[in-house]
Amino acid sequence: MRELPPIEEGFDVFVHDGDVKIGAVRDVRPHSITIFVENAGDFSVPKDAVHEVVAGKVVLHCGLLDSGLKNAINHAHDAEDPKAMSGFPQDPVD
């Protein structure tokens, strides 16, 4: 296992190349972290699936995540109102 900078509870979690927070670190163990994903709950993620840790952020390798977590990430922001988030309506992405 490669050496990562220290991960702490409360760090924000992102997917590789993503700019939208998908959750937060809930617990840190020697070989895994537990993250809370909005609208889905807690998931255990092996540290091998962590791409990088920088400035209080954990960035995950999406390709190394299990299908249940990927599904949760895809729906993490479903309950949010896009108008409230941006201040103006957004066109749907095709």
DAHUNOR-V532470 format. One record per helix or strand of 3 or more residues. SS is the DSSP state (h for helix, s for strand). FROM is the first residue (numbers start at 1). TO is the last residue. If there is no record, write none. Layout:
[[SS;FROM;TO] [SS;FROM;TO]]
//
This chain:
[[s;12;15] [s;23;28] [s;32;37] [s;41;46] [h;47;49] [s;50;54] [s;57;60] [h;62;64] [h;67;74] [h;82;86]]
//
